[in-house]
Amino acid sequence: MLKRHRSRRLLNSTNFFKNNKSRYRAPEYRDLSYIAIDQNDFNNADSISDDDARAYYDRNVDNYRTPERRNIKRITFNSTQEASDAAQKMQNGQSFAEVQAELGLSDADITLGFFNRSQVLDQKLADIAFGLELNVPSGAIDGDFGKMIVVVDRIEPENVVSFEDAKDLIKTELAEDQNSREMINTVDAVEDARAEGSTFSEIANKLNLNLVRTGPISREGEREGSTVPITDIPEQAAVLDEAFNSDVGIENDVIEVGREGFIWFEVTNIKPARDLTLDEVKKRVTEDWRQFELEKALERKAEEIAQMLRDGQSIESVAEEAGLSVSDVADVKRGTPSIGLSGAGVENAFLGGRNHVAVTPGILENHLTILQVSEIKKGSGTLAEAETGAVSESLQNDVLTLYITRVRDREGSSINAQALEFATDLDGQRGGHGGGQYGF
């Protein structure tokens, strides 16, 4: 008895495999070899001496100097005489602020800003402002941009970062520059070797680079015999896309990796896509067949329960007999997500009147929901602008379709296949229409 049961199961799974062969195909695999370099591969961090860093610091000391900055306030005048009169008042004891107040000027009116000497466009103003003592007015100035009196009310002194404080950063920057130069030289050396016809293996040996062989790999990055994508090829998406549009023996362009690396690759072997044999996927076929049978059994059971409801039994009694629970879902609106129902469930709820019964996909995977409409509330009869537009467009399309059908029936019609093919590019876009998940 057990032997017969096993034989029947094997026969059923074999038939399932034959009817669903398109599900069991090995993709095309390609073997790649690649050489990748990155700026970080050239480690010169320990090769920069203190003397190298000191020489760089001395040559570029201005880069480590923050110049003195001053906050400059300025009162401008219409004439030299007005400026001189105001300057005289300040010499006689009035403060800069008092003269400002007499003229009805706010701080916003007179504040020029916080600048270092090189940032001040008016050279005369800069020369005087950066020679003033703190809070001591300048006297009348005939500047490039008018007559004025200036005062400095805040000074930030010059600051120079010492060599000792800058040394580590300088060494890092010098090492990165050297790494970058070495990488560029290596890129040139690889390109020269490729131009001379050297193989990847020869290039790797000559330049002491790492040559990686991937083994068979699919366009999706899965190794042969595995469904777990790899992630260790630099710039993997671009490399695989280029590789599956290339061929064995084709020299491919170098691909940049981020901003600091390069990768060269070649296709060394191609395994075409093929149908897998039953022996290769027996375990997977058996699991798929079992899942398929469970889904069919679930659908049959759900339809049996739905038919009981259609025959007049109450949903509570049917649920109790089947050991299931009943949930109320209130205020379900057409086209609107509802807690407790999937999108398909909401759609099915509006396919019939009161007591309408439907079997729909549940919210969770491999779950079905049996729904029954218990109450219908009429809408307000007022559609939103978007809904009104959609209804109007649908009606227009229906009228146009009806008109075209009537004209075609009355006048007759024929199809120019060549023109249709040219207009729709059927050869480039032809494809089958998918059916259900399984081919039974």
Salt bridges, closest charged atoms under 4 A:
GLU28 OE2 - ARG30 NE 2.49
ASP50 OD2 - LYS167 NZ 3.77
ASP50 OD1 - LYS171 NZ 2.55
ASP58 OD1 - ARG54 NH1 3.76
ASP62 OD1 - ARG65 NH1 2.31
GLU68 OE2 - ARG70 NE 2.51
GLU102 OE1 - LYS89 NZ 3.16
ASP107 OD1 - LYS73 NZ 3.99
ASP127 OD1 - ARG117 NH2 2.66
ASP142 OD1 - LYS147 NZ 3.63
ASP153 OD2 - LYS73 NZ 3.22
GLU156 OE1 - ARG69 NE 3.27
GLU158 OE2 - ARG65 NE 3.22
GLU164 OE1 - LYS167 NZ 3.56
GLU191 OE2 - ARG194 NH1 3.60
GLU224 OE1 - LYS271 NZ 2.95
ASP232 OD2 - ARG223 NH2 3.93
ASP241 OD1 - ARG219 NH1 3.99
ASP275 OD1 - ARG25 NH1 2.74
ASP279 OD1 - LYS282 NZ 3.86
GLU280 OE2 - ARG274 NH2 2.66
ASP288 OD2 - ARG23 NH2 3.12
GLU293 OE2 - LYS296 NZ 3.57
GLU303 OE1 - ARG310 NH1 3.76
ASP331 OD1 - LYS377 NZ 3.48
GLU411 OE2 - ARG410 NE 3.12
ASP427 OD1 - ARG430 NH1 3.26
